[in-house]
Amino acid sequence: MAENNESGAAPAKKGKLKLIIMLVVVVILAIVLSVAGTLWFLGDGLPGMGDEESEAGEVTEEAFVPSSYHQIDKAIVTTVQADGRQRYAQVYLALESTDQQALDSAKLHMPLIRSQLVTVLGSSDFNELQTPEGRSDLAIRMLSTVNQVLEQEGEPLIKRVLFRNFVVQ
């Protein structure tokens, strides 16, 4: 009887050992696949698997350059004609560029830029300024005006004109 107990315990230990080995293999496989998937989705690819673009050397990734902003502290205020009446428009602006030199140039030439922006705002139609399309059109016209001034002065250009606050009454 003692022999039967000993032979019954050996298969149970072999079964547990096989289960432990299988669990270790599954965990290791999961870790390897997780690392490989992370590398793949981050764009580095797997080691030893070269990308066609990087091997050809034709396509290079551009480095991300964050935008910088310059807030114009004083509001641009002017009158706007609407059905024979004078209305007021007040706009607080910010300038966006990826080139800090463009923002420094805009600061330097701010009196000329403000003068031109007052003219652009004053020549706008009051009814158009009340619509989102009219305001986006005004932002585009203001951007071209700012860039015209900077281009005349031989300076780098601004990327975008942003409205911080916009009031018409």
Summary of the structure (lengths in Angstrom):
residues: 169
radius of gyration: 33.5
end to end distance: 103.9
largest distance: 115.5
contacts: 411
relative contact order: 0.12
helix: 54%
strand: 20%
